[in-house]
Structures are given as structure tokens and as C-alpha cells.
Amino acid sequence: MAEQKKKGMFLVKFKQESEFSTYSSLGIADEEVIHEFKIARMIECEITEELMESLNKNPDISYVERNIPVYAYQQEVPYGITRVQAPEVHQEGHAGSGVKLGIIDTGIDAAHEDLNVADGFSVFDSGEDADLYNDGSGHGTHVAGTAAALDNDTGVVGVAPEASLYAIKVLDGDGSGSSAGVVRGLEWAIQNEMGVINMSLGSPEPSRAIQDAVDIAFNEHDILVVAAAGNEGNEEGTGNTVGYPAQHDAVLAVAATDDNDARAPFSSTGPGVDVAAPGASILSSVPGNSYDRLDGTSMAAPHVSGAGAVLRAAFPEESAAEIKERIISTAKDIGDNAEWYGSGLLQLLDAVNR
């Protein structure tokens, strides 16, 4: 018994001037023809490799190609977005629409296809850093993507994909700035009525000027202020290493967890920690329509600021203080050490449905 030759699926395109009586005259049996296309002189067929090679040499045939797999262009949902229940909240129609989300950072690449940057401000008045959309370090663009990358067919999705991003540039291309610059950025955020501010920055040294500015933003202008707890933690998770402005009472301080909901070893610890969010190997946008994975409480904070934007849109009558309390009170208990996790891991769906 002769061994049956293996067949594959192919598309055969005939030349306009081709002349043949039947497919069988080309060696293609009727039962091998899967579909005859009406819009072109083409068929889908299941034939052997040998026949495919023979057809490719036939003067009546324009080409023969394999029936290749095609996939939907889809965005990746980073594990952190899933861990904080953002996809479920999006399905319920909550995505931060209409909320102004200020990213006080290194600027944002507004040309990135996965980001919607409405406006912004730079404290720098000369050189490349004067351009708020020139993110020399990529830090601000990465933070912005976690907070609010668009829910489209590209790249990743953020926690609040319908929020309006504002690039408030207070750090240069090396990621450095000053307390005066941060206060200027906070001033711009207040004057332009941000609903939420993300500050993935800090210092081990307190600044009374920054404290005054965040107090004014939170207490007098009803702005939810979120900040990274810092990356000064040790393996043992001991000591009070939370930086500033995260230490200030008006600020929602965010520690970092990994993909197992355990404390990231670098995450700062102390009584100033309010909540935790994913901050290890976080995939997000970077300049040039690219994506990268970064570590840090800088990556954890925008999960919470994005959540703040979602909640401000869902509960427009609630104050920043009430939104802050909603986030803290619905966090998931992931460990007994409050100085590592605060009240626990951010749970946005629980916060929305409380």
C-alpha cells in the first residue's frame, strides 16, 4: 500500500489570461477545492507539497501560497492591571472618563500611540527638558502607561484608560529635579484643576515647601495626591525607609509587590505606607512607541493614581479624602505587616462596589 502524502492548505491565484478547462487538468481534485473566491480568480485548496511546487511553475498560475494563521492585534494586560481588578472594573463601564490625571515626573512622550496626553507643563525653560513631551529618561512615559494607557488594540492597557493625562515635568532627562520644581509642578496641577496627581518621585529628606503644596492640593483643592513610598527597602523589610512626599499625611503612599503579591525586596517600609500595588517587572509604555518592564514603587504608584481617577469618575460627589479612604478600606489583606503593605493590595473592583 502506497504511503499517503501529507497535504497542506494553500491559496492558488490564477492569471487573468489563464486558460484551463477544469481544476483536475491542473492536478487538483474536486474534493481538494475548499472554496472558490468570487472577488478574484483564486481558490482555497488542500493539496500536497509536490503539487504546490508544480503549480508554482505553471504559466496559468500567478502564485501559490500557504494559508497562514492570522491573529487579532491585541494589547497585553500586564499582570499588575489584573492584580488590582482593573479589567473587571472596565467591563462595568468605569475607566476614569473626564478625570484629569497629572503625572508629576520626567514628562510624557505624547506621540506614543498608546497614550492620550491632553496638555502639561515643564518647569524647565531651556534645552530639551523645556519640552514637556520630551521624556529623556522614559520614566514618566512608563508611569503614564500604567495609570492610563488606552484600551485599544495596541501595547498595554492602563488602570484608567479614559482619563486625560497631563505631563507635569519637574524632573530632567536624568530623573533629577528640585523641591522648588516639584512645588511649581504642584502649583500648576492646582491651577489647572487636576482630579488626581501621581508623584513617582521623592527624597529621603523632607521639604516643608512640598508638604505645604501637597496639603494645599489635598485639603484646599480636593486633589487626590498619590506618591511612591520609595525604593530604600532592605531584604529583611525592617526600618522606616519611606521617603517624602509619601510620608506626608495628605499623600496616599504606595509600596510595591511582586507577581505573587509578596513585598518587593526594594520597597520601602514604615508606618507611612498606606496601600500596596504591583511594582516588580511592570510592563508599560516607553518613548518611541515602545514598551519595557521596570521595577520600583514608581511603577506601583500609578496603579493607585489610575484607580483614583476611576473612582473620581464613578463617584464625582465624593471628596479626595473620601476616595482615599475608599481605596484604603477596600484593600486586600496580603500580610500582617502593615509597614510593608499598609492596609493591603489595591482592589479596584471592591472599591467601586463598596
Salt bridges, closest charged atoms under 4 A:
GLU32 OE2 - LYS7 NZ 2.70
GLU49 OE2 - ARG66 NH2 2.74
GLU76 OE2 - ARG293 NH2 3.58
ASP105 OD1 - HIS139 ND1 2.63
ASP129 OD1 - LYS169 NZ 3.52
ASP222 OD2 - ARG312 NH2 2.86
ASP261 OD1 - ARG83 NE 2.90
GLU318 OE2 - ARG326 NH2 2.53
GLU325 OE1 - ARG354 NH1 2.77
